[in-house]
Amino acid sequence: MTGYYDLILGLIPLSLIGVTGVLSLVGFSVTSAVPLAASIPVALIGHALFVNSPVDDTQSTTEAVDSSNSFEPAD
């Protein structure tokens, strides 16, 4: 199942190439279309990092702590 970050990773190159192509067809030169189109992937990355930021799974860390309590020395 695809998650939010999988979609973001797919949209980054698609939006850069797609918007660059559209801007080139409209009449922008490629040297000006690429930086303008790059603002969309930058916005996607910023949203994924700062607005919908990844968080640690707290259950997995408690399981690791619980399993370390059952450790026995090899003496």
CHARMM-style PDB file with segment names, atoms N, HN, CA, C and O in Angstrom:
ATOM      1  N   MET     1       0.851  -1.177   0.000  1.00  0.00      PROA
ATOM      2  CA  MET     1       0.000   0.000   0.000  1.00  0.00      PROA
ATOM      3  C   MET     1       0.894   1.236   0.000  1.00  0.00      PROA
ATOM      4  O   MET     1       1.855   1.323   0.763  1.00  0.00      PROA
ATOM      5  N   THR     2       0.567   2.169  -0.850  1.00  0.00      PROA
ATOM      6  HN  THR     2      -0.214   2.098  -1.470  1.00  0.00      PROA
ATOM      7  CA  THR     2       1.386   3.373  -0.933  1.00  0.00      PROA
ATOM      8  C   THR     2       0.971   4.362   0.141  1.00  0.00      PROA
ATOM      9  O   THR     2      -0.216   4.578   0.390  1.00  0.00      PROA
ATOM     10  N   GLY     3       1.954   4.946   0.760  1.00  0.00      PROA
ATOM     11  HN  GLY     3       2.917   4.770   0.558  1.00  0.00      PROA
ATOM     12  CA  GLY     3       1.706   5.924   1.798  1.00  0.00      PROA
ATOM     13  C   GLY     3       1.949   7.327   1.292  1.00  0.00      PROA
ATOM     14  O   GLY     3       2.212   7.542   0.109  1.00  0.00      PROA
ATOM     15  N   TYR     4       1.858   8.266   2.193  1.00  0.00      PROA
ATOM     16  HN  TYR     4       1.645   8.091   3.154  1.00  0.00      PROA
ATOM     17  CA  TYR     4       2.021   9.678   1.863  1.00  0.00      PROA
ATOM     18  C   TYR     4       3.411   9.957   1.303  1.00  0.00      PROA
ATOM     19  O   TYR     4       3.550  10.661   0.302  1.00  0.00      PROA
ATOM     20  N   TYR     5       4.439   9.410   1.944  1.00  0.00      PROA
ATOM     21  HN  TYR     5       4.326   8.838   2.757  1.00  0.00      PROA
ATOM     22  CA  TYR     5       5.800   9.696   1.510  1.00  0.00      PROA
ATOM     23  C   TYR     5       6.141   8.999   0.205  1.00  0.00      PROA
ATOM     24  O   TYR     5       6.987   9.489  -0.544  1.00  0.00      PROA
ATOM     25  N   ASP     6       5.511   7.875  -0.088  1.00  0.00      PROA
ATOM     26  HN  ASP     6       4.825   7.477   0.521  1.00  0.00      PROA
ATOM     27  CA  ASP     6       5.689   7.241  -1.389  1.00  0.00      PROA
ATOM     28  C   ASP     6       5.122   8.128  -2.501  1.00  0.00      PROA
ATOM     29  O   ASP     6       5.720   8.262  -3.569  1.00  0.00      PROA
ATOM     30  N   LEU     7       3.967   8.727  -2.235  1.00  0.00      PROA
ATOM     31  HN  LEU     7       3.481   8.618  -1.368  1.00  0.00      PROA
ATOM     32  CA  LEU     7       3.379   9.637  -3.222  1.00  0.00      PROA
ATOM     33  C   LEU     7       4.245  10.882  -3.422  1.00  0.00      PROA
ATOM     34  O   LEU     7       4.419  11.348  -4.548  1.00  0.00      PROA
ATOM     35  N   ILE     8       4.782  11.411  -2.334  1.00  0.00      PROA
ATOM     36  HN  ILE     8       4.640  11.032  -1.419  1.00  0.00      PROA
ATOM     37  CA  ILE     8       5.653  12.585  -2.443  1.00  0.00      PROA
ATOM     38  C   ILE     8       6.880  12.249  -3.281  1.00  0.00      PROA
ATOM     39  O   ILE     8       7.270  13.029  -4.151  1.00  0.00      PROA
ATOM     40  N   LEU     9       7.492  11.093  -3.027  1.00  0.00      PROA
ATOM     41  HN  LEU     9       7.175  10.460  -2.321  1.00  0.00      PROA
ATOM     42  CA  LEU     9       8.676  10.696  -3.794  1.00  0.00      PROA
ATOM     43  C   LEU     9       8.353  10.501  -5.273  1.00  0.00      PROA
ATOM     44  O   LEU     9       9.211  10.738  -6.124  1.00  0.00      PROA
ATOM     45  N   GLY    10       7.155  10.081  -5.588  1.00  0.00      PROA
ATOM     46  HN  GLY    10       6.458   9.889  -4.897  1.00  0.00      PROA
ATOM     47  CA  GLY    10       6.759   9.949  -6.986  1.00  0.00      PROA
ATOM     48  C   GLY    10       6.414  11.275  -7.634  1.00  0.00      PROA
ATOM     49  O   GLY    10       6.668  11.482  -8.821  1.00  0.00      PROA
ATOM     50  N   LEU    11       5.830  12.181  -6.844  1.00  0.00      PROA
ATOM     51  HN  LEU    11       5.624  12.013  -5.879  1.00  0.00      PROA
ATOM     52  CA  LEU    11       5.429  13.474  -7.401  1.00  0.00      PROA
ATOM     53  C   LEU    11       6.598  14.426  -7.632  1.00  0.00      PROA
ATOM     54  O   LEU    11       6.490  15.335  -8.456  1.00  0.00      PROA
ATOM     55  N   ILE    12       7.692  14.243  -6.938  1.00  0.00      PROA
ATOM     56  HN  ILE    12       7.779  13.505  -6.269  1.00  0.00      PROA
ATOM     57  CA  ILE    12       8.827  15.160  -7.097  1.00  0.00      PROA
ATOM     58  C   ILE    12       9.338  15.161  -8.544  1.00  0.00      PROA
ATOM     59  O   ILE    12       9.365  16.226  -9.161  1.00  0.00      PROA
ATOM     60  N   PRO    13       9.741  14.030  -9.110  1.00  0.00      PROA
ATOM     61  CA  PRO    13      10.213  14.093 -10.504  1.00  0.00      PROA
ATOM     62  C   PRO    13       9.089  14.361 -11.506  1.00  0.00      PROA
ATOM     63  O   PRO    13       9.301  15.035 -12.514  1.00  0.00      PROA
ATOM     64  N   LEU    14       7.881  13.827 -11.224  1.00  0.00      PROA
ATOM     65  HN  LEU    14       7.709  13.279 -10.405  1.00  0.00      PROA
ATOM     66  CA  LEU    14       6.780  14.059 -12.163  1.00  0.00      PROA
ATOM     67  C   LEU    14       6.421  15.534 -12.266  1.00  0.00      PROA
ATOM     68  O   LEU    14       6.178  16.045 -13.359  1.00  0.00      PROA
ATOM     69  N   SER    15       6.386  16.215 -11.128  1.00  0.00      PROA
ATOM     70  HN  SER    15       6.583  15.800 -10.240  1.00  0.00      PROA
ATOM     71  CA  SER    15       6.029  17.629 -11.165  1.00  0.00      PROA
ATOM     72  C   SER    15       7.138  18.458 -11.798  1.00  0.00      PROA
ATOM     73  O   SER    15       6.860  19.412 -12.525  1.00  0.00      PROA
ATOM     74  N   LEU    16       8.380  18.107 -11.530  1.00  0.00      PROA
ATOM     75  HN  LEU    16       8.606  17.332 -10.939  1.00  0.00      PROA
ATOM     76  CA  LEU    16       9.481  18.869 -12.129  1.00  0.00      PROA
ATOM     77  C   LEU    16       9.494  18.723 -13.641  1.00  0.00      PROA
ATOM     78  O   LEU    16       9.610  19.712 -14.365  1.00  0.00      PROA
ATOM     79  N   ILE    17       9.376  17.501 -14.113  1.00  0.00      PROA
ATOM     80  HN  ILE    17       9.282  16.698 -13.525  1.00  0.00      PROA
ATOM     81  CA  ILE    17       9.403  17.271 -15.567  1.00  0.00      PROA
ATOM     82  C   ILE    17       8.123  17.781 -16.222  1.00  0.00      PROA
ATOM     83  O   ILE    17       8.173  18.401 -17.284  1.00  0.00      PROA
ATOM     84  N   GLY    18       6.979  17.523 -15.596  1.00  0.00      PROA
ATOM     85  HN  GLY    18       6.938  17.019 -14.734  1.00  0.00      PROA
ATOM     86  CA  GLY    18       5.707  17.935 -16.190  1.00  0.00      PROA
ATOM     87  C   GLY    18       5.535  19.434 -16.279  1.00  0.00      PROA
ATOM     88  O   GLY    18       5.142  19.956 -17.322  1.00  0.00      PROA
ATOM     89  N   VAL    19       5.825  20.129 -15.197  1.00  0.00      PROA
ATOM     90  HN  VAL    19       6.144  19.704 -14.350  1.00  0.00      PROA
ATOM     91  CA  VAL    19       5.656  21.584 -15.205  1.00  0.00      PROA
ATOM     92  C   VAL    19       6.698  22.235 -16.107  1.00  0.00      PROA
ATOM     93  O   VAL    19       6.406  23.233 -16.766  1.00  0.00      PROA
ATOM     94  N   THR    20       7.910  21.682 -16.144  1.00  0.00      PROA
ATOM     95  HN  THR    20       8.147  20.871 -15.609  1.00  0.00      PROA
ATOM     96  CA  THR    20       8.921  22.202 -17.066  1.00  0.00      PROA
ATOM     97  C   THR    20       8.455  22.049 -18.509  1.00  0.00      PROA
ATOM     98  O   THR    20       8.620  22.961 -19.319  1.00  0.00      PROA
ATOM     99  N   GLY    21       7.878  20.903 -18.826  1.00  0.00      PROA
ATOM    100  HN  GLY    21       7.744  20.162 -18.167  1.00  0.00      PROA
ATOM    101  CA  GLY    21       7.370  20.686 -20.185  1.00  0.00      PROA
ATOM    102  C   GLY    21       6.237  21.627 -20.541  1.00  0.00      PROA
ATOM    103  O   GLY    21       6.192  22.167 -21.646  1.00  0.00      PROA
ATOM    104  N   VAL    22       5.315  21.824 -19.597  1.00  0.00      PROA
ATOM    105  HN  VAL    22       5.352  21.386 -18.699  1.00  0.00      PROA
ATOM    106  CA  VAL    22       4.186  22.729 -19.855  1.00  0.00      PROA
ATOM    107  C   VAL    22       4.677  24.159 -20.036  1.00  0.00      PROA
ATOM    108  O   VAL    22       4.232  24.863 -20.943  1.00  0.00      PROA
ATOM    109  N   LEU    23       5.586  24.585 -19.179  1.00  0.00      PROA
ATOM    110  HN  LEU    23       5.947  24.014 -18.443  1.00  0.00      PROA
ATOM    111  CA  LEU    23       6.109  25.948 -19.312  1.00  0.00      PROA
ATOM    112  C   LEU    23       6.891  26.119 -20.607  1.00  0.00      PROA
ATOM    113  O   LEU    23       6.863  27.191 -21.212  1.00  0.00      PROA
ATOM    114  N   SER    24       7.581  25.078 -21.034  1.00  0.00      PROA
ATOM    115  HN  SER    24       7.603  24.207 -20.543  1.00  0.00      PROA
ATOM    116  CA  SER    24       8.301  25.157 -22.306  1.00  0.00      PROA
ATOM    117  C   SER    24       7.339  25.255 -23.477  1.00  0.00      PROA
ATOM    118  O   SER    24       7.598  25.983 -24.436  1.00  0.00      PROA
ATOM    119  N   LEU    25       6.225  24.526 -23.408  1.00  0.00      PROA
ATOM    120  HN  LEU    25       6.014  23.935 -22.629  1.00  0.00      PROA
ATOM    121  CA  LEU    25       5.239  24.589 -24.478  1.00  0.00      PROA
ATOM    122  C   LEU    25       4.536  25.937 -24.526  1.00  0.00      PROA
ATOM    123  O   LEU    25       4.149  26.403 -25.598  1.00  0.00      PROA
ATOM    124  N   VAL    26       4.370  26.562 -23.363  1.00  0.00      PROA
ATOM    125  HN  VAL    26       4.684  26.183 -22.492  1.00  0.00      PROA
ATOM    126  CA  VAL    26       3.689  27.857 -23.299  1.00  0.00      PROA
ATOM    127  C   VAL    26       4.550  28.958 -23.902  1.00  0.00      PROA
ATOM    128  O   VAL    26       4.030  29.943 -24.427  1.00  0.00      PROA
ATOM    129  N   GLY    27       5.883  28.789 -23.825  1.00  0.00      PROA
ATOM    130  HN  GLY    27       6.305  27.989 -23.398  1.00  0.00      PROA
ATOM    131  CA  GLY    27       6.731  29.788 -24.439  1.00  0.00      PROA
ATOM    132  C   GLY    27       7.925  30.194 -23.602  1.00  0.00      PROA
ATOM    133  O   GLY    27       8.735  31.010 -24.043  1.00  0.00      PROA
ATOM    134  N   PHE    28       8.053  29.652 -22.416  1.00  0.00      PROA
ATOM    135  HN  PHE    28       7.395  28.990 -22.058  1.00  0.00      PROA
ATOM    136  CA  PHE    28       9.218  29.950 -21.595  1.00  0.00      PROA
ATOM    137  C   PHE    28      10.426  29.200 -22.144  1.00  0.00      PROA
ATOM    138  O   PHE    28      10.287  28.108 -22.695  1.00  0.00      PROA
ATOM    139  N   SER    29      11.599  29.782 -21.994  1.00  0.00      PROA
ATOM    140  HN  SER    29      11.712  30.669 -21.546  1.00  0.00      PROA
ATOM    141  CA  SER    29      12.801  29.045 -22.360  1.00  0.00      PROA
ATOM    142  C   SER    29      13.068  27.988 -21.298  1.00  0.00      PROA
ATOM    143  O   SER    29      12.599  28.104 -20.166  1.00  0.00      PROA
ATOM    144  N   VAL    30      13.812  26.970 -21.663  1.00  0.00      PROA
ATOM    145  HN  VAL    30      14.192  26.875 -22.583  1.00  0.00      PROA
ATOM    146  CA  VAL    30      14.079  25.880 -20.732  1.00  0.00      PROA
ATOM    147  C   VAL    30      14.875  26.378 -19.537  1.00  0.00      PROA
ATOM    148  O   VAL    30      14.684  25.901 -18.418  1.00  0.00      PROA
ATOM    149  N   THR    31      15.768  27.335 -19.766  1.00  0.00      PROA
ATOM    150  HN  THR    31      15.923  27.722 -20.675  1.00  0.00      PROA
ATOM    151  CA  THR    31      16.586  27.853 -18.664  1.00  0.00      PROA
ATOM    152  C   THR    31      15.773  28.642 -17.652  1.00  0.00      PROA
ATOM    153  O   THR    31      16.198  28.787 -16.506  1.00  0.00      PROA
ATOM    154  N   SER    32      14.624  29.150 -18.043  1.00  0.00      PROA
ATOM    155  HN  SER    32      14.279  29.032 -18.974  1.00  0.00      PROA
ATOM    156  CA  SER    32      13.760  29.816 -17.064  1.00  0.00      PROA
ATOM    157  C   SER    32      12.630  28.911 -16.592  1.00  0.00      PROA
ATOM    158  O   SER    32      12.077  29.124 -15.513  1.00  0.00      PROA
ATOM    159  N   ALA    33      12.283  27.901 -17.387  1.00  0.00      PROA
ATOM    160  HN  ALA    33      12.732  27.728 -18.264  1.00  0.00      PROA
ATOM    161  CA  ALA    33      11.197  26.997 -17.001  1.00  0.00      PROA
ATOM    162  C   ALA    33      11.623  26.050 -15.882  1.00  0.00      PROA
ATOM    163  O   ALA    33      10.817  25.729 -15.009  1.00  0.00      PROA
ATOM    164  N   VAL    34      12.862  25.603 -15.895  1.00  0.00      PROA
ATOM    165  HN  VAL    34      13.517  25.864 -16.605  1.00  0.00      PROA
ATOM    166  CA  VAL    34      13.320  24.652 -14.879  1.00  0.00      PROA
ATOM    167  C   VAL    34      13.317  25.274 -13.482  1.00  0.00      PROA
ATOM    168  O   VAL    34      12.789  24.653 -12.560  1.00  0.00      PROA
ATOM    169  N   PRO    35      13.879  26.465 -13.280  1.00  0.00      PROA
ATOM    170  CA  PRO    35      13.814  27.038 -11.923  1.00  0.00      PROA
ATOM    171  C   PRO    35      12.391  27.360 -11.465  1.00  0.00      PROA
ATOM    172  O   PRO    35      12.069  27.208 -10.286  1.00  0.00      PROA
ATOM    173  N   LEU    36      11.547  27.801 -12.386  1.00  0.00      PROA
ATOM    174  HN  LEU    36      11.808  27.925 -13.344  1.00  0.00      PROA
ATOM    175  CA  LEU    36      10.154  28.060 -12.014  1.00  0.00      PROA
ATOM    176  C   LEU    36       9.435  26.765 -11.643  1.00  0.00      PROA
ATOM    177  O   LEU    36       8.674  26.727 -10.676  1.00  0.00      PROA
ATOM    178  N   ALA    37       9.673  25.719 -12.403  1.00  0.00      PROA
ATOM    179  HN  ALA    37      10.291  25.750 -13.189  1.00  0.00      PROA
ATOM    180  CA  ALA    37       9.031  24.438 -12.120  1.00  0.00      PROA
ATOM    181  C   ALA    37       9.596  23.793 -10.867  1.00  0.00      PROA
ATOM    182  O   ALA    37       8.901  23.012 -10.219  1.00  0.00      PROA
ATOM    183  N   ALA    38      10.825  24.095 -10.511  1.00  0.00      PROA
ATOM    184  HN  ALA    38      11.390  24.730 -11.038  1.00  0.00      PROA
ATOM    185  CA  ALA    38      11.451  23.494  -9.328  1.00  0.00      PROA
ATOM    186  C   ALA    38      10.826  23.987  -8.033  1.00  0.00      PROA
ATOM    187  O   ALA    38      11.042  23.388  -6.979  1.00  0.00      PROA
ATOM    188  N   SER    39      10.059  25.061  -8.091  1.00  0.00      PROA
ATOM    189  HN  SER    39       9.883  25.547  -8.947  1.00  0.00      PROA
ATOM    190  CA  SER    39       9.418  25.551  -6.872  1.00  0.00      PROA
ATOM    191  C   SER    39       8.342  24.582  -6.380  1.00  0.00      PROA
ATOM    192  O   SER    39       8.060  24.534  -5.183  1.00  0.00      PROA
ATOM    193  N   ILE    40       7.746  23.821  -7.272  1.00  0.00      PROA
ATOM    194  HN  ILE    40       7.974  23.860  -8.244  1.00  0.00      PROA
ATOM    195  CA  ILE    40       6.706  22.868  -6.865  1.00  0.00      PROA
ATOM    196  C   ILE    40       7.302  21.680  -6.108  1.00  0.00      PROA
ATOM    197  O   ILE    40       6.790  21.342  -5.040  1.00  0.00      PROA
ATOM    198  N   PRO    41       8.362  21.027  -6.607  1.00  0.00      PROA
ATOM    199  CA  PRO    41       8.959  19.954  -5.798  1.00  0.00      PROA
ATOM    200  C   PRO    41       9.536  20.456  -4.477  1.00  0.00      PROA
ATOM    201  O   PRO    41       9.506  19.738  -3.478  1.00  0.00      PROA
ATOM    202  N   VAL    42      10.059  21.679  -4.464  1.00  0.00      PROA
ATOM    203  HN  VAL    42      10.083  22.262  -5.276  1.00  0.00      PROA
ATOM    204  CA  VAL    42      10.566  22.243  -3.208  1.00  0.00      PROA
ATOM    205  C   VAL    42       9.413  22.411  -2.221  1.00  0.00      PROA
ATOM    206  O   VAL    42       9.571  22.149  -1.028  1.00  0.00      PROA
ATOM    207  N   ALA    43       8.272  22.842  -2.710  1.00  0.00      PROA
ATOM    208  HN  ALA    43       8.144  23.054  -3.679  1.00  0.00      PROA
ATOM    209  CA  ALA    43       7.104  22.979  -1.836  1.00  0.00      PROA
ATOM    210  C   ALA    43       6.623  21.615  -1.343  1.00  0.00      PROA
ATOM    211  O   ALA    43       6.222  21.486  -0.186  1.00  0.00      PROA
ATOM    212  N   LEU    44       6.657  20.603  -2.199  1.00  0.00      PROA
ATOM    213  HN  LEU    44       6.983  20.708  -3.139  1.00  0.00      PROA
ATOM    214  CA  LEU    44       6.275  19.258  -1.784  1.00  0.00      PROA
ATOM    215  C   LEU    44       7.211  18.714  -0.709  1.00  0.00      PROA
ATOM    216  O   LEU    44       6.761  18.118   0.270  1.00  0.00      PROA
ATOM    217  N   ILE    45       8.505  18.918  -0.892  1.00  0.00      PROA
ATOM    218  HN  ILE    45       8.871  19.402  -1.687  1.00  0.00      PROA
ATOM    219  CA  ILE    45       9.480  18.457   0.093  1.00  0.00      PROA
ATOM    220  C   ILE    45       9.305  19.214   1.398  1.00  0.00      PROA
ATOM    221  O   ILE    45       9.368  18.618   2.473  1.00  0.00      PROA
ATOM    222  N   GLY    46       9.085  20.527   1.316  1.00  0.00      PROA
ATOM    223  HN  GLY    46       9.033  21.012   0.442  1.00  0.00      PROA
ATOM    224  CA  GLY    46       8.866  21.318   2.524  1.00  0.00      PROA
ATOM    225  C   GLY    46       7.618  20.875   3.271  1.00  0.00      PROA
ATOM    226  O   GLY    46       7.614  20.827   4.501  1.00  0.00      PROA
ATOM    227  N   HSD    47       6.574  20.554   2.544  1.00  0.00      PROA
ATOM    228  HN  HSD    47       6.578  20.593   1.545  1.00  0.00      PROA
ATOM    229  CA  HSD    47       5.352  20.079   3.195  1.00  0.00      PROA
ATOM    230  C   HSD    47       5.587  18.734   3.869  1.00  0.00      PROA
ATOM    231  O   HSD    47       5.125  18.503   4.986  1.00  0.00      PROA
ATOM    232  N   ALA    48       6.308  17.850   3.185  1.00  0.00      PROA
ATOM    233  HN  ALA    48       6.683  18.038   2.278  1.00  0.00      PROA
ATOM    234  CA  ALA    48       6.553  16.518   3.747  1.00  0.00      PROA
ATOM    235  C   ALA    48       7.466  16.576   4.963  1.00  0.00      PROA
ATOM    236  O   ALA    48       7.342  15.745   5.864  1.00  0.00      PROA
ATOM    237  N   LEU    49       8.376  17.536   5.007  1.00  0.00      PROA
ATOM    238  HN  LEU    49       8.477  18.210   4.276  1.00  0.00      PROA
ATOM    239  CA  LEU    49       9.311  17.606   6.127  1.00  0.00      PROA
ATOM    240  C   LEU    49       8.785  18.408   7.305  1.00  0.00      PROA
ATOM    241  O   LEU    49       8.990  18.022   8.456  1.00  0.00      PROA
ATOM    242  N   PHE    50       8.112  19.515   7.036  1.00  0.00      PROA
ATOM    243  HN  PHE    50       7.945  19.829   6.102  1.00  0.00      PROA
ATOM    244  CA  PHE    50       7.783  20.436   8.115  1.00  0.00      PROA
ATOM    245  C   PHE    50       6.301  20.464   8.487  1.00  0.00      PROA
ATOM    246  O   PHE    50       5.974  20.654   9.659  1.00  0.00      PROA
ATOM    247  N   VAL    51       5.413  20.283   7.541  1.00  0.00      PROA
ATOM    248  HN  VAL    51       5.678  20.128   6.589  1.00  0.00      PROA
ATOM    249  CA  VAL    51       3.983  20.325   7.853  1.00  0.00      PROA
ATOM    250  C   VAL    51       3.495  18.945   8.278  1.00  0.00      PROA
ATOM    251  O   VAL    51       2.844  18.805   9.314  1.00  0.00      PROA
ATOM    252  N   ASN    52       3.803  17.940   7.490  1.00  0.00      PROA
ATOM    253  HN  ASN    52       4.332  18.053   6.649  1.00  0.00      PROA
ATOM    254  CA  ASN    52       3.400  16.563   7.794  1.00  0.00      PROA
ATOM    255  C   ASN    52       4.663  15.757   8.074  1.00  0.00      PROA
ATOM    256  O   ASN    52       4.997  14.830   7.336  1.00  0.00      PROA
ATOM    257  N   SER    53       5.349  16.114   9.132  1.00  0.00      PROA
ATOM    258  HN  SER    53       5.078  16.867   9.732  1.00  0.00      PROA
ATOM    259  CA  SER    53       6.669  15.541   9.397  1.00  0.00      PROA
ATOM    260  C   SER    53       6.576  14.088   9.844  1.00  0.00      PROA
ATOM    261  O   SER    53       5.604  13.679  10.479  1.00  0.00      PROA
ATOM    262  N   PRO    54       7.606  13.315   9.499  1.00  0.00      PROA
ATOM    263  CA  PRO    54       7.629  11.923   9.954  1.00  0.00      PROA
ATOM    264  C   PRO    54       7.901  11.872  11.452  1.00  0.00      PROA
ATOM    265  O   PRO    54       8.678  12.670  11.977  1.00  0.00      PROA
ATOM    266  N   VAL    55       7.266  10.941  12.127  1.00  0.00      PROA
ATOM    267  HN  VAL    55       6.635  10.293  11.701  1.00  0.00      PROA
ATOM    268  CA  VAL    55       7.453  10.796  13.568  1.00  0.00      PROA
ATOM    269  C   VAL    55       7.930   9.380  13.852  1.00  0.00      PROA
ATOM    270  O   VAL    55       7.703   8.462  13.064  1.00  0.00      PROA
ATOM    271  N   ASP    56       8.594   9.219  14.993  1.00  0.00      PROA
ATOM    272  HN  ASP    56       8.778   9.965  15.633  1.00  0.00      PROA
ATOM    273  CA  ASP    56       9.055   7.899  15.402  1.00  0.00      PROA
ATOM    274  C   ASP    56       7.889   7.095  15.946  1.00  0.00      PROA
ATOM    275  O   ASP    56       6.972   7.640  16.560  1.00  0.00      PROA
ATOM    276  N   ASP    57       7.936   5.815  15.716  1.00  0.00      PROA
ATOM    277  HN  ASP    57       8.680   5.372  15.217  1.00  0.00      PROA
ATOM    278  CA  ASP    57       6.928   4.912  16.258  1.00  0.00      PROA
ATOM    279  C   ASP    57       7.295   4.610  17.701  1.00  0.00      PROA
ATOM    280  O   ASP    57       8.327   3.988  17.953  1.00  0.00      PROA
ATOM    281  N   THR    58       6.475   5.035  18.651  1.00  0.00      PROA
ATOM    282  HN  THR    58       5.637   5.540  18.446  1.00  0.00      PROA
ATOM    283  CA  THR    58       6.817   4.882  20.064  1.00  0.00      PROA
ATOM    284  C   THR    58       6.692   3.442  20.528  1.00  0.00      PROA
ATOM    285  O   THR    58       7.377   3.052  21.473  1.00  0.00      PROA
ATOM    286  N   GLN    59       5.845   2.637  19.903  1.00  0.00      PROA
ATOM    287  HN  GLN    59       5.288   2.954  19.135  1.00  0.00      PROA
ATOM    288  CA  GLN    59       5.705   1.245  20.310  1.00  0.00      PROA
ATOM    289  C   GLN    59       6.963   0.447  20.018  1.00  0.00      PROA
ATOM    290  O   GLN    59       7.354  -0.393  20.828  1.00  0.00      PROA
ATOM    291  N   SER    60       7.596   0.682  18.901  1.00  0.00      PROA
ATOM    292  HN  SER    60       7.278   1.364  18.242  1.00  0.00      PROA
ATOM    293  CA  SER    60       8.784  -0.098  18.566  1.00  0.00      PROA
ATOM    294  C   SER    60       9.936   0.216  19.508  1.00  0.00      PROA
ATOM    295  O   SER    60      10.751  -0.661  19.792  1.00  0.00      PROA
ATOM    296  N   THR    61      10.021   1.454  20.002  1.00  0.00      PROA
ATOM    297  HN  THR    61       9.358   2.167  19.771  1.00  0.00      PROA
ATOM    298  CA  THR    61      11.099   1.780  20.922  1.00  0.00      PROA
ATOM    299  C   THR    61      10.857   1.157  22.289  1.00  0.00      PROA
ATOM    300  O   THR    61      11.815   0.777  22.961  1.00  0.00      PROA
ATOM    301  N   THR    62       9.610   1.040  22.717  1.00  0.00      PROA
ATOM    302  HN  THR    62       8.831   1.349  22.171  1.00  0.00      PROA
ATOM    303  CA  THR    62       9.349   0.408  24.009  1.00  0.00      PROA
ATOM    304  C   THR    62       9.602  -1.085  23.948  1.00  0.00      PROA
ATOM    305  O   THR    62      10.022  -1.678  24.941  1.00  0.00      PROA
ATOM    306  N   GLU    63       9.356  -1.706  22.802  1.00  0.00      PROA
ATOM    307  HN  GLU    63       9.015  -1.225  21.995  1.00  0.00      PROA
ATOM    308  CA  GLU    63       9.649  -3.121  22.667  1.00  0.00      PROA
ATOM    309  C   GLU    63      11.145  -3.374  22.732  1.00  0.00      PROA
ATOM    310  O   GLU    63      11.578  -4.372  23.308  1.00  0.00      PROA
ATOM    311  N   ALA    64      11.936  -2.489  22.152  1.00  0.00      PROA
ATOM    312  HN  ALA    64      11.584  -1.678  21.685  1.00  0.00      PROA
ATOM    313  CA  ALA    64      13.384  -2.642  22.191  1.00  0.00      PROA
ATOM    314  C   ALA    64      13.896  -2.487  23.612  1.00  0.00      PROA
ATOM    315  O   ALA    64      14.827  -3.186  24.009  1.00  0.00      PROA
ATOM    316  N   VAL    65      13.312  -1.593  24.377  1.00  0.00      PROA
ATOM    317  HN  VAL    65      12.555  -1.024  24.054  1.00  0.00      PROA
ATOM    318  CA  VAL    65      13.707  -1.405  25.764  1.00  0.00      PROA
ATOM    319  C   VAL    65      13.314  -2.613  26.592  1.00  0.00      PROA
ATOM    320  O   VAL    65      14.088  -3.052  27.442  1.00  0.00      PROA
ATOM    321  N   ASP    66      12.134  -3.158  26.363  1.00  0.00      PROA
ATOM    322  HN  ASP    66      11.505  -2.801  25.672  1.00  0.00      PROA
ATOM    323  CA  ASP    66      11.681  -4.330  27.109  1.00  0.00      PROA
ATOM    324  C   ASP    66      12.551  -5.549  26.813  1.00  0.00      PROA
ATOM    325  O   ASP    66      12.834  -6.332  27.719  1.00  0.00      PROA
ATOM    326  N   SER    67      12.973  -5.720  25.584  1.00  0.00      PROA
ATOM    327  HN  SER    67      12.743  -5.083  24.848  1.00  0.00      PROA
ATOM    328  CA  SER    67      13.783  -6.885  25.251  1.00  0.00      PROA
ATOM    329  C   SER    67      15.186  -6.763  25.816  1.00  0.00      PROA
ATOM    330  O   SER    67      15.828  -7.782  26.068  1.00  0.00      PROA
ATOM    331  N   SER    68      15.685  -5.546  26.026  1.00  0.00      PROA
ATOM    332  HN  SER    68      15.163  -4.718  25.821  1.00  0.00      PROA
ATOM    333  CA  SER    68      17.018  -5.388  26.586  1.00  0.00      PROA
ATOM    334  C   SER    68      17.042  -5.747  28.066  1.00  0.00      PROA
ATOM    335  O   SER    68      18.107  -6.064  28.596  1.00  0.00      PROA
ATOM    336  N   ASN    69      15.905  -5.708  28.745  1.00  0.00      PROA
ATOM    337  HN  ASN    69      15.040  -5.450  28.315  1.00  0.00      PROA
ATOM    338  CA  ASN    69      15.850  -6.084  30.156  1.00  0.00      PROA
ATOM    339  C   ASN    69      16.018  -7.585  30.344  1.00  0.00      PROA
ATOM    340  O   ASN    69      16.418  -8.017  31.425  1.00  0.00      PROA
ATOM    341  N   SER    70      15.726  -8.394  29.328  1.00  0.00      PROA
ATOM    342  HN  SER    70      15.401  -8.043  28.450  1.00  0.00      PROA
ATOM    343  CA  SER    70      15.830  -9.834  29.454  1.00  0.00      PROA
ATOM    344  C   SER    70      17.207 -10.348  29.019  1.00  0.00      PROA
ATOM    345  O   SER    70      17.413 -11.556  28.906  1.00  0.00      PROA
ATOM    346  N   PHE    71      18.124  -9.451  28.781  1.00  0.00      PROA
ATOM    347  HN  PHE    71      17.957  -8.469  28.872  1.00  0.00      PROA
ATOM    348  CA  PHE    71      19.469  -9.845  28.363  1.00  0.00      PROA
ATOM    349  C   PHE    71      20.228 -10.457  29.539  1.00  0.00      PROA
ATOM    350  O   PHE    71      20.223  -9.901  30.637  1.00  0.00      PROA
ATOM    351  N   GLU    72      20.881 -11.597  29.314  1.00  0.00      PROA
ATOM    352  HN  GLU    72      20.886 -12.049  28.421  1.00  0.00      PROA
ATOM    353  CA  GLU    72      21.669 -12.235  30.349  1.00  0.00      PROA
ATOM    354  C   GLU    72      23.134 -12.241  29.933  1.00  0.00      PROA
ATOM    355  O   GLU    72      23.439 -12.520  28.774  1.00  0.00      PROA
ATOM    356  N   PRO    73      24.035 -11.943  30.843  1.00  0.00      PROA
ATOM    357  CA  PRO    73      25.456 -11.946  30.494  1.00  0.00      PROA
ATOM    358  C   PRO    73      25.953 -13.353  30.142  1.00  0.00      PROA
ATOM    359  O   PRO    73      25.348 -14.343  30.553  1.00  0.00      PROA
ATOM    360  N   ALA    74      27.022 -13.443  29.404  1.00  0.00      PROA
ATOM    361  HN  ALA    74      27.513 -12.639  29.071  1.00  0.00      PROA
ATOM    362  CA  ALA    74      27.541 -14.720  28.922  1.00  0.00      PROA
ATOM    363  C   ALA    74      28.509 -15.369  29.893  1.00  0.00      PROA
ATOM    364  O   ALA    74      29.167 -16.342  29.525  1.00  0.00      PROA
ATOM    365  N   ASP    75      28.625 -14.879  31.104  1.00  0.00      PROA
ATOM    366  HN  ASP    75      28.090 -14.089  31.403  1.00  0.00      PROA
ATOM    367  CA  ASP    75      29.575 -15.455  32.071  1.00  0.00      PROA
ATOM    368  C   ASP    75      29.278 -16.853  32.421  1.00  0.00      PROA
ATOM    369  OT1 ASP    75      29.995 -17.455  33.220  1.00  0.00      PROA
TER     370      ASP     75
END
